Amino acid sequence: MTTFSTSREIPASVEQVFAAISNPERLAQWWGPAGFTNTFNVCEFKTGGHWSFTMHGPDGKNYPNDSVFAEIVSPSKIIIQHISEPKFRLTIALATSAAGTVVSWSQAFENPDVASRVEHIVVPANEQNLDRLSLEVFRHSGGG
């Protein structure tokens, strides 16, 4: 398996969820697993835009990341190509639901061996990302 997918329903509009992703200041607040913080060097949120940042882990280590926003369809889809190792393509799709927005998160790794080695990290980390996104949306929608 090289693709890890999950989804989450967030009780907010597609536009509210997209705003938490498209605004670099807000994105920096929630991106990454629980306990991580971010320093963005470049965040050109546009199709073809570069995204360079460092994730600071709770273990005190720094994790540099380089990506390209491969495709952005406002407000329904963001595709991020992670160009530093490990290489993967993340597709975030937003769809209106009865309760708000369904966020579909699909992370496809280029190398099956790499995917196998990181699965135990990626699966819970993706859920934590969606937890943090939900909190960020809730915080800005008058909920907290």
Secondary structure, DSSP 8 states (H G I E B T S, - for coil): --EEEEEEEESS-HHHHHHHHHSHHHHHHH-SSTT-EEEEEEE--STT-EEEEEEE-TTS-EEEEEEEEEEEETTTEEEEEE-SSS-EEEEEEEEEETTEEEEEEEEEES-HHHHHHHHHHHHHHHHHHHHHHHHHHHHHTT--
